[in-house]
Amino acid sequence: MIKCKDVPEQASDYLDGELTFRKRIALRFHLLICHSCRTYVQQIRNTIKTVKVLQPKEKNALDTCPLIKKFRELTKKQD
Ligand SMILES: [Zn+2]
């Protein structure tokens, strides 16, 4: 039987679909009976959705050239 203290460590695996069948059923059962943990898991799910929406639109998320250019412009003005 899963307890509330077990939920945080299993929640992300649950949302990623990486829990074993047995653990997933146990967690779902706990979420049915525990409003607090249900809210907690829902908040994580919403956070993941929000982060996916807010991801940068550039082809390469690690492309820092525009940032470097802007930084150089700003530091030039201070000279
Ligand atoms: Zn709980």
PDB file of the backbone (N, CA, C, O) and the ligand in Angstrom, with CONECT records:
HET     ZN  A 101       1
ATOM      1  N   MET A   1       0.852  -1.206   0.000  1.00  0.00           N
ATOM      2  CA  MET A   1       0.000   0.000   0.000  1.00  0.00           C
ATOM      3  C   MET A   1       0.881   1.247   0.000  1.00  0.00           C
ATOM      4  O   MET A   1       1.787   1.388   0.821  1.00  0.00           O
ATOM      5  N   ILE A   2       0.596   2.133  -0.926  1.00  0.00           N
ATOM      6  CA  ILE A   2       1.351   3.375  -1.035  1.00  0.00           C
ATOM      7  C   ILE A   2       0.861   4.372   0.010  1.00  0.00           C
ATOM      8  O   ILE A   2      -0.335   4.470   0.287  1.00  0.00           O
ATOM      9  N   LYS A   3       1.799   5.100   0.575  1.00  0.00           N
ATOM     10  CA  LYS A   3       1.436   6.166   1.507  1.00  0.00           C
ATOM     11  C   LYS A   3       1.759   7.502   0.863  1.00  0.00           C
ATOM     12  O   LYS A   3       2.479   7.572  -0.133  1.00  0.00           O
ATOM     13  N   CYS A   4       1.212   8.563   1.449  1.00  0.00           N
ATOM     14  CA  CYS A   4       1.401   9.906   0.885  1.00  0.00           C
ATOM     15  C   CYS A   4       2.880  10.233   0.696  1.00  0.00           C
ATOM     16  O   CYS A   4       3.249  10.866  -0.293  1.00  0.00           O
ATOM     17  N   LYS A   5       3.711   9.821   1.613  1.00  0.00           N
ATOM     18  CA  LYS A   5       5.135  10.145   1.513  1.00  0.00           C
ATOM     19  C   LYS A   5       5.811   9.450   0.321  1.00  0.00           C
ATOM     20  O   LYS A   5       6.892   9.864  -0.097  1.00  0.00           O
ATOM     21  N   ASP A   6       5.187   8.405  -0.225  1.00  0.00           N
ATOM     22  CA  ASP A   6       5.759   7.694  -1.373  1.00  0.00           C
ATOM     23  C   ASP A   6       5.397   8.354  -2.706  1.00  0.00           C
ATOM     24  O   ASP A   6       6.055   8.123  -3.721  1.00  0.00           O
ATOM     25  N   VAL A   7       4.351   9.169  -2.693  1.00  0.00           N
ATOM     26  CA  VAL A   7       3.824   9.718  -3.943  1.00  0.00           C
ATOM     27  C   VAL A   7       4.823  10.629  -4.673  1.00  0.00           C
ATOM     28  O   VAL A   7       5.017  10.465  -5.878  1.00  0.00           O
ATOM     29  N   PRO A   8       5.461  11.584  -3.980  1.00  0.00           N
ATOM     30  CA  PRO A   8       6.379  12.477  -4.709  1.00  0.00           C
ATOM     31  C   PRO A   8       7.473  11.735  -5.482  1.00  0.00           C
ATOM     32  O   PRO A   8       7.803  12.119  -6.604  1.00  0.00           O
ATOM     33  N   GLU A   9       8.027  10.694  -4.900  1.00  0.00           N
ATOM     34  CA  GLU A   9       9.122  10.000  -5.601  1.00  0.00           C
ATOM     35  C   GLU A   9       8.633   9.145  -6.772  1.00  0.00           C
ATOM     36  O   GLU A   9       9.415   8.802  -7.659  1.00  0.00           O
ATOM     37  N   GLN A  10       7.341   8.800  -6.777  1.00  0.00           N
ATOM     38  CA  GLN A  10       6.817   7.966  -7.867  1.00  0.00           C
ATOM     39  C   GLN A  10       6.046   8.761  -8.907  1.00  0.00           C
ATOM     40  O   GLN A  10       5.764   8.260  -9.996  1.00  0.00           O
ATOM     41  N   ALA A  11       5.703  10.012  -8.571  1.00  0.00           N
ATOM     42  CA  ALA A  11       4.803  10.792  -9.434  1.00  0.00           C
ATOM     43  C   ALA A  11       5.368  11.010 -10.832  1.00  0.00           C
ATOM     44  O   ALA A  11       4.648  10.833 -11.815  1.00  0.00           O
ATOM     45  N   SER A  12       6.641  11.390 -10.945  1.00  0.00           N
ATOM     46  CA  SER A  12       7.156  11.686 -12.291  1.00  0.00           C
ATOM     47  C   SER A  12       7.269  10.406 -13.121  1.00  0.00           C
ATOM     48  O   SER A  12       7.002  10.426 -14.323  1.00  0.00           O
ATOM     49  N   ASP A  13       7.661   9.296 -12.495  1.00  0.00           N
ATOM     50  CA  ASP A  13       7.692   8.022 -13.230  1.00  0.00           C
ATOM     51  C   ASP A  13       6.283   7.632 -13.668  1.00  0.00           C
ATOM     52  O   ASP A  13       6.083   7.105 -14.763  1.00  0.00           O
ATOM     53  N   TYR A  14       5.314   7.897 -12.801  1.00  0.00           N
ATOM     54  CA  TYR A  14       3.916   7.608 -13.139  1.00  0.00           C
ATOM     55  C   TYR A  14       3.492   8.408 -14.363  1.00  0.00           C
ATOM     56  O   TYR A  14       2.898   7.865 -15.294  1.00  0.00           O
ATOM     57  N   LEU A  15       3.802   9.709 -14.356  1.00  0.00           N
ATOM     58  CA  LEU A  15       3.389  10.582 -15.460  1.00  0.00           C
ATOM     59  C   LEU A  15       4.155  10.259 -16.748  1.00  0.00           C
ATOM     60  O   LEU A  15       3.650  10.474 -17.849  1.00  0.00           O
ATOM     61  N   ASP A  16       5.382   9.739 -16.596  1.00  0.00           N
ATOM     62  CA  ASP A  16       6.164   9.354 -17.772  1.00  0.00           C
ATOM     63  C   ASP A  16       5.806   7.950 -18.257  1.00  0.00           C
ATOM     64  O   ASP A  16       6.327   7.488 -19.272  1.00  0.00           O
ATOM     65  N   GLY A  17       4.916   7.276 -17.530  1.00  0.00           N
ATOM     66  CA  GLY A  17       4.524   5.916 -17.894  1.00  0.00           C
ATOM     67  C   GLY A  17       5.615   4.899 -17.631  1.00  0.00           C
ATOM     68  O   GLY A  17       5.687   3.868 -18.299  1.00  0.00           O
ATOM     69  N   GLU A  18       6.461   5.188 -16.660  1.00  0.00           N
ATOM     70  CA  GLU A  18       7.600   4.307 -16.390  1.00  0.00           C
ATOM     71  C   GLU A  18       7.440   3.471 -15.124  1.00  0.00           C
ATOM     72  O   GLU A  18       8.381   2.801 -14.699  1.00  0.00           O
ATOM     73  N   LEU A  19       6.257   3.506 -14.523  1.00  0.00           N
ATOM     74  CA  LEU A  19       6.041   2.661 -13.345  1.00  0.00           C
ATOM     75  C   LEU A  19       5.632   1.261 -13.791  1.00  0.00           C
ATOM     76  O   LEU A  19       5.022   1.090 -14.847  1.00  0.00           O
ATOM     77  N   THR A  20       5.971   0.267 -12.981  1.00  0.00           N
ATOM     78  CA  THR A  20       5.519  -1.088 -13.280  1.00  0.00           C
ATOM     79  C   THR A  20       4.000  -1.127 -13.114  1.00  0.00           C
ATOM     80  O   THR A  20       3.409  -0.268 -12.460  1.00  0.00           O
ATOM     81  N   PHE A  21       3.392  -2.126 -13.711  1.00  0.00           N
ATOM     82  CA  PHE A  21       1.932  -2.256 -13.648  1.00  0.00           C
ATOM     83  C   PHE A  21       1.449  -2.246 -12.205  1.00  0.00           C
ATOM     84  O   PHE A  21       0.487  -1.561 -11.860  1.00  0.00           O
ATOM     85  N   ARG A  22       2.128  -3.011 -11.377  1.00  0.00           N
ATOM     86  CA  ARG A  22       1.731  -3.134  -9.971  1.00  0.00           C
ATOM     87  C   ARG A  22       1.818  -1.793  -9.228  1.00  0.00           C
ATOM     88  O   ARG A  22       0.911  -1.433  -8.478  1.00  0.00           O
ATOM     89  N   LYS A  23       2.923  -1.055  -9.447  1.00  0.00           N
ATOM     90  CA  LYS A  23       3.102   0.240  -8.791  1.00  0.00           C
ATOM     91  C   LYS A  23       2.096   1.264  -9.308  1.00  0.00           C
ATOM     92  O   LYS A  23       1.584   2.093  -8.556  1.00  0.00           O
ATOM     93  N   ARG A  24       1.822   1.184 -10.635  1.00  0.00           N
ATOM     94  CA  ARG A  24       0.877   2.128 -11.236  1.00  0.00           C
ATOM     95  C   ARG A  24      -0.522   1.932 -10.640  1.00  0.00           C
ATOM     96  O   ARG A  24      -1.207   2.902 -10.318  1.00  0.00           O
ATOM     97  N   ILE A  25      -0.934   0.678 -10.497  1.00  0.00           N
ATOM     98  CA  ILE A  25      -2.250   0.387  -9.921  1.00  0.00           C
ATOM     99  C   ILE A  25      -2.300   0.867  -8.470  1.00  0.00           C
ATOM    100  O   ILE A  25      -3.287   1.461  -8.037  1.00  0.00           O
ATOM    101  N   ALA A  26      -1.228   0.601  -7.728  1.00  0.00           N
ATOM    102  CA  ALA A  26      -1.193   1.014  -6.324  1.00  0.00           C
ATOM    103  C   ALA A  26      -1.271   2.533  -6.205  1.00  0.00           C
ATOM    104  O   ALA A  26      -1.971   3.056  -5.338  1.00  0.00           O
ATOM    105  N   LEU A  27      -0.549   3.242  -7.079  1.00  0.00           N
ATOM    106  CA  LEU A  27      -0.566   4.701  -7.038  1.00  0.00           C
ATOM    107  C   LEU A  27      -1.943   5.228  -7.431  1.00  0.00           C
ATOM    108  O   LEU A  27      -2.469   6.139  -6.793  1.00  0.00           O
ATOM    109  N   ARG A  28      -2.529   4.648  -8.490  1.00  0.00           N
ATOM    110  CA  ARG A  28      -3.866   5.092  -8.910  1.00  0.00           C
ATOM    111  C   ARG A  28      -4.884   4.882  -7.804  1.00  0.00           C
ATOM    112  O   ARG A  28      -5.754   5.724  -7.583  1.00  0.00           O
ATOM    113  N   PHE A  29      -4.775   3.768  -7.117  1.00  0.00           N
ATOM    114  CA  PHE A  29      -5.699   3.506  -6.018  1.00  0.00           C
ATOM    115  C   PHE A  29      -5.527   4.557  -4.931  1.00  0.00           C
ATOM    116  O   PHE A  29      -6.508   5.063  -4.385  1.00  0.00           O
ATOM    117  N   HIS A  30      -4.268   4.885  -4.617  1.00  0.00           N
ATOM    118  CA  HIS A  30      -4.025   5.916  -3.608  1.00  0.00           C
ATOM    119  C   HIS A  30      -4.599   7.254  -4.058  1.00  0.00           C
ATOM    120  O   HIS A  30      -5.179   7.984  -3.254  1.00  0.00           O
ATOM    121  N   LEU A  31      -4.441   7.580  -5.342  1.00  0.00           N
ATOM    122  CA  LEU A  31      -4.959   8.854  -5.850  1.00  0.00           C
ATOM    123  C   LEU A  31      -6.491   8.895  -5.779  1.00  0.00           C
ATOM    124  O   LEU A  31      -7.082   9.964  -5.619  1.00  0.00           O
ATOM    125  N   LEU A  32      -7.122   7.734  -5.899  1.00  0.00           N
ATOM    126  CA  LEU A  32      -8.587   7.683  -5.789  1.00  0.00           C
ATOM    127  C   LEU A  32      -9.058   8.068  -4.396  1.00  0.00           C
ATOM    128  O   LEU A  32     -10.078   8.737  -4.232  1.00  0.00           O
ATOM    129  N   ILE A  33      -8.298   7.636  -3.396  1.00  0.00           N
ATOM    130  CA  ILE A  33      -8.758   7.839  -2.021  1.00  0.00           C
ATOM    131  C   ILE A  33      -8.132   9.056  -1.361  1.00  0.00           C
ATOM    132  O   ILE A  33      -8.560   9.447  -0.275  1.00  0.00           O
ATOM    133  N   CYS A  34      -7.116   9.676  -1.994  1.00  0.00           N
ATOM    134  CA  CYS A  34      -6.398  10.768  -1.334  1.00  0.00           C
ATOM    135  C   CYS A  34      -6.463  12.042  -2.184  1.00  0.00           C
ATOM    136  O   CYS A  34      -5.801  12.152  -3.216  1.00  0.00           O
ATOM    137  N   HIS A  35      -7.243  12.964  -1.744  1.00  0.00           N
ATOM    138  CA  HIS A  35      -7.437  14.217  -2.474  1.00  0.00           C
ATOM    139  C   HIS A  35      -6.131  15.008  -2.575  1.00  0.00           C
ATOM    140  O   HIS A  35      -5.830  15.568  -3.629  1.00  0.00           O
ATOM    141  N   SER A  36      -5.361  15.060  -1.499  1.00  0.00           N
ATOM    142  CA  SER A  36      -4.115  15.851  -1.489  1.00  0.00           C
ATOM    143  C   SER A  36      -3.131  15.362  -2.545  1.00  0.00           C
ATOM    144  O   SER A  36      -2.553  16.163  -3.281  1.00  0.00           O
ATOM    145  N   CYS A  37      -2.943  14.052  -2.618  1.00  0.00           N
ATOM    146  CA  CYS A  37      -1.994  13.501  -3.591  1.00  0.00           C
ATOM    147  C   CYS A  37      -2.526  13.638  -5.012  1.00  0.00           C
ATOM    148  O   CYS A  37      -1.759  13.835  -5.955  1.00  0.00           O
ATOM    149  N   ARG A  38      -3.843  13.533  -5.159  1.00  0.00           N
ATOM    150  CA  ARG A  38      -4.451  13.719  -6.472  1.00  0.00           C
ATOM    151  C   ARG A  38      -4.165  15.146  -6.961  1.00  0.00           C
ATOM    152  O   ARG A  38      -3.802  15.353  -8.119  1.00  0.00           O
ATOM    153  N   THR A  39      -4.333  16.119  -6.070  1.00  0.00           N
ATOM    154  CA  THR A  39      -4.049  17.512  -6.406  1.00  0.00           C
ATOM    155  C   THR A  39      -2.573  17.674  -6.745  1.00  0.00           C
ATOM    156  O   THR A  39      -2.226  18.352  -7.712  1.00  0.00           O
ATOM    157  N   TYR A  40      -1.699  17.050  -5.948  1.00  0.00           N
ATOM    158  CA  TYR A  40      -0.256  17.138  -6.162  1.00  0.00           C
ATOM    159  C   TYR A  40       0.122  16.631  -7.563  1.00  0.00           C
ATOM    160  O   TYR A  40       0.854  17.297  -8.295  1.00  0.00           O
ATOM    161  N   VAL A  41      -0.387  15.449  -7.922  1.00  0.00           N
ATOM    162  CA  VAL A  41      -0.063  14.862  -9.229  1.00  0.00           C
ATOM    163  C   VAL A  41      -0.637  15.720 -10.356  1.00  0.00           C
ATOM    164  O   VAL A  41      -0.002  15.880 -11.399  1.00  0.00           O
ATOM    165  N   GLN A  42      -1.828  16.269 -10.151  1.00  0.00           N
ATOM    166  CA  GLN A  42      -2.443  17.133 -11.161  1.00  0.00           C
ATOM    167  C   GLN A  42      -1.592  18.388 -11.372  1.00  0.00           C
ATOM    168  O   GLN A  42      -1.438  18.851 -12.503  1.00  0.00           O
ATOM    169  N   GLN A  43      -1.037  18.942 -10.280  1.00  0.00           N
ATOM    170  CA  GLN A  43      -0.196  20.131 -10.405  1.00  0.00           C
ATOM    171  C   GLN A  43       1.083  19.826 -11.187  1.00  0.00           C
ATOM    172  O   GLN A  43       1.533  20.642 -11.991  1.00  0.00           O
ATOM    173  N   ILE A  44       1.660  18.660 -10.951  1.00  0.00           N
ATOM    174  CA  ILE A  44       2.859  18.277 -11.711  1.00  0.00           C
ATOM    175  C   ILE A  44       2.501  18.129 -13.190  1.00  0.00           C
ATOM    176  O   ILE A  44       3.238  18.577 -14.069  1.00  0.00           O
ATOM    177  N   ARG A  45       1.354  17.493 -13.447  1.00  0.00           N
ATOM    178  CA  ARG A  45       0.914  17.302 -14.829  1.00  0.00           C
ATOM    179  C   ARG A  45       0.733  18.662 -15.513  1.00  0.00           C
ATOM    180  O   ARG A  45       1.145  18.842 -16.659  1.00  0.00           O
ATOM    181  N   ASN A  46       0.121  19.611 -14.813  1.00  0.00           N
ATOM    182  CA  ASN A  46      -0.081  20.955 -15.375  1.00  0.00           C
ATOM    183  C   ASN A  46       1.244  21.668 -15.609  1.00  0.00           C
ATOM    184  O   ASN A  46       1.408  22.368 -16.609  1.00  0.00           O
ATOM    185  N   THR A  47       2.194  21.492 -14.686  1.00  0.00           N
ATOM    186  CA  THR A  47       3.510  22.111 -14.830  1.00  0.00           C
ATOM    187  C   THR A  47       4.210  21.584 -16.078  1.00  0.00           C
ATOM    188  O   THR A  47       4.800  22.353 -16.837  1.00  0.00           O
ATOM    189  N   ILE A  48       4.141  20.264 -16.289  1.00  0.00           N
ATOM    190  CA  ILE A  48       4.768  19.657 -17.467  1.00  0.00           C
ATOM    191  C   ILE A  48       4.145  20.224 -18.737  1.00  0.00           C
ATOM    192  O   ILE A  48       4.856  20.555 -19.686  1.00  0.00           O
ATOM    193  N   LYS A  49       2.814  20.336 -18.757  1.00  0.00           N
ATOM    194  CA  LYS A  49       2.121  20.901 -19.927  1.00  0.00           C
ATOM    195  C   LYS A  49       2.582  22.325 -20.180  1.00  0.00           C
ATOM    196  O   LYS A  49       2.859  22.699 -21.320  1.00  0.00           O
ATOM    197  N   THR A  50       2.667  23.133 -19.105  1.00  0.00           N
ATOM    198  CA  THR A  50       3.062  24.536 -19.233  1.00  0.00           C
ATOM    199  C   THR A  50       4.473  24.653 -19.775  1.00  0.00           C
ATOM    200  O   THR A  50       4.730  25.469 -20.661  1.00  0.00           O
ATOM    201  N   VAL A  51       5.386  23.854 -19.260  1.00  0.00           N
ATOM    202  CA  VAL A  51       6.774  23.903 -19.713  1.00  0.00           C
ATOM    203  C   VAL A  51       6.855  23.548 -21.195  1.00  0.00           C
ATOM    204  O   VAL A  51       7.627  24.156 -21.937  1.00  0.00           O
ATOM    205  N   LYS A  52       6.066  22.570 -21.629  1.00  0.00           N
ATOM    206  CA  LYS A  52       6.082  22.186 -23.047  1.00  0.00           C
ATOM    207  C   LYS A  52       5.585  23.327 -23.918  1.00  0.00           C
ATOM    208  O   LYS A  52       6.108  23.539 -25.012  1.00  0.00           O
ATOM    209  N   VAL A  53       4.577  24.072 -23.450  1.00  0.00           N
ATOM    210  CA  VAL A  53       4.026  25.197 -24.209  1.00  0.00           C
ATOM    211  C   VAL A  53       5.044  26.329 -24.286  1.00  0.00           C
ATOM    212  O   VAL A  53       5.150  27.006 -25.309  1.00  0.00           O
ATOM    213  N   LEU A  54       5.794  26.533 -23.201  1.00  0.00           N
ATOM    214  CA  LEU A  54       6.708  27.663 -23.114  1.00  0.00           C
ATOM    215  C   LEU A  54       8.092  27.391 -23.699  1.00  0.00           C
ATOM    216  O   LEU A  54       8.964  28.259 -23.646  1.00  0.00           O
ATOM    217  N   GLN A  55       8.303  26.203 -24.256  1.00  0.00           N
ATOM    218  CA  GLN A  55       9.617  25.896 -24.811  1.00  0.00           C
ATOM    219  C   GLN A  55       9.955  26.866 -25.932  1.00  0.00           C
ATOM    220  O   GLN A  55       9.074  27.272 -26.690  1.00  0.00           O
ATOM    221  N   PRO A  56      11.227  27.241 -26.041  1.00  0.00           N
ATOM    222  CA  PRO A  56      11.614  28.193 -27.072  1.00  0.00           C
ATOM    223  C   PRO A  56      11.285  27.683 -28.469  1.00  0.00           C
ATOM    224  O   PRO A  56      11.306  26.480 -28.729  1.00  0.00           O
ATOM    225  N   LYS A  57      10.980  28.620 -29.361  1.00  0.00           N
ATOM    226  CA  LYS A  57      10.571  28.232 -30.704  1.00  0.00           C
ATOM    227  C   LYS A  57      11.765  28.090 -31.654  1.00  0.00           C
ATOM    228  O   LYS A  57      11.591  27.636 -32.784  1.00  0.00           O
ATOM    229  N   GLU A  58      12.973  28.470 -31.221  1.00  0.00           N
ATOM    230  CA  GLU A  58      14.140  28.338 -32.085  1.00  0.00           C
ATOM    231  C   GLU A  58      14.370  26.861 -32.405  1.00  0.00           C
ATOM    232  O   GLU A  58      14.031  25.974 -31.622  1.00  0.00           O
ATOM    233  N   LYS A  59      14.957  26.626 -33.580  1.00  0.00           N
ATOM    234  CA  LYS A  59      15.242  25.245 -33.961  1.00  0.00           C
ATOM    235  C   LYS A  59      16.179  24.601 -32.946  1.00  0.00           C
ATOM    236  O   LYS A  59      15.988  23.454 -32.541  1.00  0.00           O
ATOM    237  N   ASN A  60      17.174  25.346 -32.551  1.00  0.00           N
ATOM    238  CA  ASN A  60      18.138  24.824 -31.589  1.00  0.00           C
ATOM    239  C   ASN A  60      17.993  25.611 -30.289  1.00  0.00           C
ATOM    240  O   ASN A  60      18.366  26.782 -30.213  1.00  0.00           O
ATOM    241  N   ALA A  61      17.451  24.955 -29.278  1.00  0.00           N
ATOM    242  CA  ALA A  61      17.184  25.639 -28.017  1.00  0.00           C
ATOM    243  C   ALA A  61      18.475  26.130 -27.357  1.00  0.00           C
ATOM    244  O   ALA A  61      18.436  27.014 -26.501  1.00  0.00           O
ATOM    245  N   LEU A  62      19.609  25.564 -27.750  1.00  0.00           N
ATOM    246  CA  LEU A  62      20.875  25.950 -27.133  1.00  0.00           C
ATOM    247  C   LEU A  62      21.560  27.052 -27.922  1.00  0.00           C
ATOM    248  O   LEU A  62      22.687  27.438 -27.611  1.00  0.00           O
ATOM    249  N   ASP A  63      20.888  27.552 -28.931  1.00  0.00           N
ATOM    250  CA  ASP A  63      21.466  28.620 -29.738  1.00  0.00           C
ATOM    251  C   ASP A  63      21.475  29.918 -28.937  1.00  0.00           C
ATOM    252  O   ASP A  63      20.435  30.545 -28.738  1.00  0.00           O
ATOM    253  N   THR A  64      22.637  30.303 -28.491  1.00  0.00           N
ATOM    254  CA  THR A  64      22.751  31.476 -27.624  1.00  0.00           C
ATOM    255  C   THR A  64      23.245  32.689 -28.397  1.00  0.00           C
ATOM    256  O   THR A  64      23.470  33.744 -27.804  1.00  0.00           O
ATOM    257  N   CYS A  65      23.420  32.562 -29.712  1.00  0.00           N
ATOM    258  CA  CYS A  65      23.956  33.676 -30.495  1.00  0.00           C
ATOM    259  C   CYS A  65      23.165  34.975 -30.316  1.00  0.00           C
ATOM    260  O   CYS A  65      23.774  36.022 -30.100  1.00  0.00           O
ATOM    261  N   PRO A  66      21.843  34.945 -30.397  1.00  0.00           N
ATOM    262  CA  PRO A  66      21.100  36.192 -30.197  1.00  0.00           C
ATOM    263  C   PRO A  66      21.359  36.795 -28.817  1.00  0.00           C
ATOM    264  O   PRO A  66      21.435  38.015 -28.670  1.00  0.00           O
ATOM    265  N   LEU A  67      21.493  35.948 -27.824  1.00  0.00           N
ATOM    266  CA  LEU A  67      21.762  36.433 -26.467  1.00  0.00           C
ATOM    267  C   LEU A  67      23.147  37.061 -26.379  1.00  0.00           C
ATOM    268  O   LEU A  67      23.317  38.117 -25.769  1.00  0.00           O
ATOM    269  N   ILE A  68      24.137  36.411 -26.989  1.00  0.00           N
ATOM    270  CA  ILE A  68      25.508  36.934 -26.964  1.00  0.00           C
ATOM    271  C   ILE A  68      25.559  38.280 -27.677  1.00  0.00           C
ATOM    272  O   ILE A  68      26.199  39.218 -27.201  1.00  0.00           O
ATOM    273  N   LYS A  69      24.875  38.371 -28.828  1.00  0.00           N
ATOM    274  CA  LYS A  69      24.837  39.610 -29.594  1.00  0.00           C
ATOM    275  C   LYS A  69      24.229  40.739 -28.756  1.00  0.00           C
ATOM    276  O   LYS A  69      24.765  41.845 -28.699  1.00  0.00           O
ATOM    277  N   LYS A  70      23.114  40.441 -28.115  1.00  0.00           N
ATOM    278  CA  LYS A  70      22.433  41.432 -27.286  1.00  0.00           C
ATOM    279  C   LYS A  70      23.334  41.854 -26.122  1.00  0.00           C
ATOM    280  O   LYS A  70      23.425  43.036 -25.791  1.00  0.00           O
ATOM    281  N   PHE A  71      23.994  40.875 -25.511  1.00  0.00           N
ATOM    282  CA  PHE A  71      24.879  41.155 -24.386  1.00  0.00           C
ATOM    283  C   PHE A  71      26.016  42.083 -24.818  1.00  0.00           C
ATOM    284  O   PHE A  71      26.363  43.024 -24.105  1.00  0.00           O
ATOM    285  N   ARG A  72      26.595  41.809 -25.998  1.00  0.00           N
ATOM    286  CA  ARG A  72      27.690  42.663 -26.505  1.00  0.00           C
ATOM    287  C   ARG A  72      27.214  44.075 -26.776  1.00  0.00           C
ATOM    288  O   ARG A  72      27.927  45.041 -26.507  1.00  0.00           O
ATOM    289  N   GLU A  73      25.987  44.197 -27.319  1.00  0.00           N
ATOM    290  CA  GLU A  73      25.415  45.518 -27.558  1.00  0.00           C
ATOM    291  C   GLU A  73      25.282  46.294 -26.253  1.00  0.00           C
ATOM    292  O   GLU A  73      25.619  47.474 -26.168  1.00  0.00           O
ATOM    293  N   LEU A  74      24.784  45.599 -25.252  1.00  0.00           N
ATOM    294  CA  LEU A  74      24.543  46.249 -23.969  1.00  0.00           C
ATOM    295  C   LEU A  74      25.854  46.656 -23.298  1.00  0.00           C
ATOM    296  O   LEU A  74      25.955  47.742 -22.726  1.00  0.00           O
ATOM    297  N   THR A  75      26.859  45.777 -23.371  1.00  0.00           N
ATOM    298  CA  THR A  75      28.124  46.087 -22.697  1.00  0.00           C
ATOM    299  C   THR A  75      28.898  47.171 -23.449  1.00  0.00           C
ATOM    300  O   THR A  75      29.655  47.919 -22.830  1.00  0.00           O
ATOM    301  N   LYS A  76      28.722  47.274 -24.788  1.00  0.00           N
ATOM    302  CA  LYS A  76      29.372  48.317 -25.567  1.00  0.00           C
ATOM    303  C   LYS A  76      28.897  49.697 -25.132  1.00  0.00           C
ATOM    304  O   LYS A  76      29.683  50.635 -24.997  1.00  0.00           O
ATOM    305  N   LYS A  77      27.575  49.795 -24.913  1.00  0.00           N
ATOM    306  CA  LYS A  77      26.981  51.077 -24.552  1.00  0.00           C
ATOM    307  C   LYS A  77      27.528  51.608 -23.232  1.00  0.00           C
ATOM    308  O   LYS A  77      27.558  52.816 -22.994  1.00  0.00           O
ATOM    309  N   GLN A  78      27.962  50.675 -22.374  1.00  0.00           N
ATOM    310  CA  GLN A  78      28.434  51.091 -21.056  1.00  0.00           C
ATOM    311  C   GLN A  78      29.879  51.591 -21.091  1.00  0.00           C
ATOM    312  O   GLN A  78      30.341  52.219 -20.138  1.00  0.00           O
ATOM    313  N   ASP A  79      30.598  51.312 -22.195  1.00  0.00           N
ATOM    314  CA  ASP A  79      32.007  51.742 -22.272  1.00  0.00           C
ATOM    315  C   ASP A  79      32.139  53.252 -22.431  1.00  0.00           C
ATOM    316  O   ASP A  79      33.253  53.769 -22.509  1.00  0.00           O
TER     317      ASP A  79
HETATM  318 ZN    ZN A 101      -1.888  10.721  -0.280  1.00  0.00          ZN2+
END
